[in-house]
Amino acid sequence: MSIKHKKYNFFQRLGRAFRYNFIKLFRSPGGAKKVSLGFSLGFGLEMLVLSTAGLIYILFIPIVRISKGSLPAAIIGNVIGKLSFLPVILLPFAKKVGKIIYPMTVRIGHNAPFSLQNLMHGDFSGLIGILHGGIHLLIGMTALGIVLGLTSYFIVHYFYEKTKENRLTRIREKHALRKKNLNNNLT
């Protein structure tokens, strides 16, 4: 006896993954503020992954723990940030924002292309150019991460409270219906 499983296409699976993660998010313990804070930290820190070459994950758990956010909500926010591809989409915009926030016009040395062989021989002039452009990207992605994190905090808080209120309303209606049916059966 074999059970046939329904096969879903890519977009259906993606939608189901989003829905599943949101259900897990709304049922995680800690209340609206803790869950919203954890989600916004996870979502905001995801914006820094590309510009820090993944090193932000070393600080991920300590940042969530120190801020007293929900770690499961932070992980879900991080996953949703990955699935949305926002960090990749926002890279060019982040570099422009970084240049606006920190306009660096200092040129050190001549403009030499980066070469790993020169770096191994102790010539760091090509590395300065990479760091020069990377600092704008880091600053821009940090600013965008803060903005998106704050925005997601309020959105998740609103949806958390609304879902909680709807769930309590359904439970009250179910109990009222049971009580009514019980009273009708007794008479």
C-alpha positions in Angstrom: 0.0 0.0 0.0 1.7 3.2 -1.1 0.6 6.7 -0.4 0.6 9.1 -3.3 2.1 12.5 -2.5 0.9 15.6 -4.4 3.8 17.2 -6.3 4.0 20.9 -6.1 5.8 23.2 -8.6 8.6 25.6 -7.5 6.3 28.6 -6.8 3.8 26.5 -4.8 6.7 25.1 -2.7 8.1 28.6 -2.1 4.6 29.8 -1.1 4.2 26.8 1.2 7.6 27.4 2.7 6.7 31.1 3.5 3.4 30.0 5.0 5.0 27.3 7.1 7.7 29.6 8.4 5.1 32.2 9.3 3.0 29.7 11.2 6.0 28.6 13.1 6.8 32.2 13.8 3.3 33.0 15.2 3.4 29.9 17.4 6.8 30.4 18.9 6.8 31.3 22.6 7.6 34.7 24.0 4.9 37.2 23.0 4.6 39.8 20.3 7.5 42.0 21.2 10.0 39.2 21.7 9.0 37.5 18.4 9.0 40.8 16.5 12.4 41.8 17.8 13.9 38.4 16.9 12.4 38.4 13.4 13.6 41.9 12.7 17.1 41.2 14.0 17.3 38.1 11.8 15.9 39.9 8.8 18.1 42.9 9.3 21.3 40.9 9.9 20.6 38.9 6.7 21.3 42.2 4.8 24.9 42.2 6.1 25.8 38.6 5.1 27.1 39.4 1.6 29.0 42.6 2.6 30.7 40.8 5.5 31.4 37.6 3.5 29.3 35.6 6.0 31.2 36.7 9.1 28.1 38.2 10.6 26.9 34.7 11.5 29.6 34.7 14.2 27.7 37.5 15.9 24.2 36.4 15.0 23.3 34.4 18.2 25.1 36.8 20.6 23.2 39.8 19.1 19.9 38.0 19.4 20.6 36.8 23.0 21.8 40.2 24.2 18.8 42.0 22.8 16.5 39.4 24.4 14.8 38.5 21.1 13.4 35.1 20.1 16.1 33.0 18.5 13.6 30.8 16.5 12.0 34.0 15.2 15.4 35.4 14.3 16.3 32.2 12.3 12.9 32.4 10.5 13.5 36.1 9.7 17.0 35.2 8.4 15.6 32.4 6.2 12.8 34.7 4.8 15.5 37.3 4.1 17.4 34.6 2.2 14.4 33.4 0.2 13.5 37.0 -0.8 16.9 37.6 -2.4 16.7 41.2 -1.1 20.4 41.3 -0.2 21.4 40.5 -3.8 18.8 42.9 -5.3 19.8 45.7 -3.0 23.6 45.5 -3.6 23.9 48.3 -6.2 21.5 50.5 -4.2 23.5 49.9 -1.0 26.7 51.0 -2.6 25.2 54.3 -3.6 23.7 54.7 -0.2 27.1 54.0 1.4 28.7 56.6 -0.8 26.1 59.2 0.2 26.5 58.4 3.9 30.3 58.2 3.8 31.7 60.0 0.8 35.4 58.9 0.7 37.4 60.6 -2.0 40.9 59.9 -0.7 43.1 58.0 -3.1 46.0 56.1 -1.7 48.7 55.2 -4.2 47.9 54.6 -7.8 45.0 52.6 -9.2 46.5 49.1 -9.6 44.3 46.1 -10.3 44.0 43.6 -7.5 46.4 40.6 -7.9 46.6 37.7 -5.5 50.2 37.2 -6.6 51.2 40.8 -5.6 49.3 40.4 -2.3 51.4 37.3 -1.5 54.6 39.2 -2.2 53.5 41.9 0.3 52.1 44.5 -2.1 48.8 45.7 -0.5 48.1 48.5 -2.9 45.4 46.5 -4.9 43.7 45.5 -1.6 43.1 49.2 -0.7 40.9 49.6 -3.8 38.8 46.6 -2.8 38.4 47.8 0.8 37.6 51.3 -0.5 34.6 50.0 -2.4 33.7 47.4 0.2 33.3 50.0 2.9 30.6 51.8 1.0 28.8 48.5 0.5 29.1 47.6 4.2 27.8 51.0 5.3 25.0 50.9 2.7 23.9 47.4 3.6 24.0 48.3 7.3 21.7 51.3 6.7 19.3 49.2 4.6 19.4 46.4 7.2 18.5 48.9 9.9 15.6 50.3 7.9 14.3 46.9 6.8 14.7 45.5 10.3 12.7 48.4 11.9 10.0 48.0 9.2 9.7 44.3 9.7 9.5 44.7 13.4 6.3 46.7 13.1 4.8 44.5 10.4 5.4 41.3 12.3 4.1 42.9 15.5 0.9 43.9 13.8 0.4 40.5 12.1 1.3 38.7 15.4 -1.3 40.6 17.4 -3.9 40.3 14.6 -3.4 36.5 14.3 -3.5 36.1 18.1 -6.8 38.1 18.2 -8.4 36.1 15.4 -7.3 32.8 17.0 -8.9 33.9 20.3 -12.1 34.9 18.6 -12.4 31.5 16.9 -11.8 29.7 20.2 -14.4 31.9 21.9 -16.9 31.2 19.1 -16.2 27.5 19.3 -16.7 27.4 23.0 -19.9 29.4 22.7 -21.2 27.0 20.1 -20.4 24.0 22.3 -22.1 25.6 25.2 -25.2 26.3 23.1 -25.3 22.8 21.8 -24.8 21.4 25.3 -27.7 23.5 26.6 -29.9 22.4 23.7 -29.1 18.8 24.3 -30.0 19.1 28.0 -33.5 20.6 27.3 
